[in-house]
Amino acid sequence: MQATAYTYDPESRSGQVLLDDGTPVPFDTAAFDAGGLRLLRPGQRVRIEVEGAAEDLRITLVTLQTL
C-alpha cells in the first residue's frame, strides 16, 4: 500500500502518513525501524504494510516508495 509522509518526529522515530483518501494513520518506532530508514520528510511518498482494518489499522512497516 502507498501513502504520503505527513508528520515525523526524529527523536521518537514515529509519526503519521496520509492514505490516498486523506486519512491520517499513525506509525510507531517499530514500524519505522522495520523499514531501515534514517529520516523521513513530510510529503515523501512511502510504501507501508498494515495489519487490521478501519479503526484497527496498524502500520507494521514504513519504507520509501521506489519505482
Protein Blocks (a to p, Z undefined) as FASTA:
>chain_A
ZZddfbdcfklopaddddfkopacdddfklmmmnopabdcehiacddddedehjlpccfb
dcdddZZ
